[in-house]
């Protein structure tokens, strides 16, 4: 069974912005979700381009953790945009 976007968004509701204490879905930080053969790719952005890298990584790892537990998900890939260290942070979280 392949996961669907609704189920993925429901899990992402549990991911809270560590600075603001608000779910990332409520702040509309998730830009796009693609699902192909059990691989979920999530494009997202942060509230500020200079969000502290440790907080950016916490949110990214929380997203990955939340979605990884869904039945049918084999892999979660994240694509953070708009952050001054997006390239480096994406490499780290997708290892």
MONOR-V884730 format. One line per field, one symbol per residue. phi: phi as a letter, one per 20 degrees, with the letter a starting at -180 (. if undefined). psi: psi as a letter, one per 30 degrees, with the letter a starting at -180 (. if undefined). burial: b if it has 16 or more other ideal C-beta (glycine too) atoms within 10 Angstrom, else e. A space follows every 10 residues. Layout:
phi: ???
psi: ???
burial: ???
//
This chain:
phi: .efdffffff fffeedffee mdgfffelee eacccblned ddebcdfbfd gggfffffff ffffffffef gneebcddce cmdfdggfff gffeg
psi: kklleeeeee efffkkjfef gkkfeeghfj ekkkkjhfkk kkklllfkfg kkeeeeeeee eeeeeefffk kfjekkkkjk lgkfgeeeee eefg.
burial: eebeeebbee bbeebbbeee eeebeeeebb eebebeeeeb ebebbbeeee beeeebbbbb ebbbebbeeb eebeebebbb eebebbeebb eebee
//
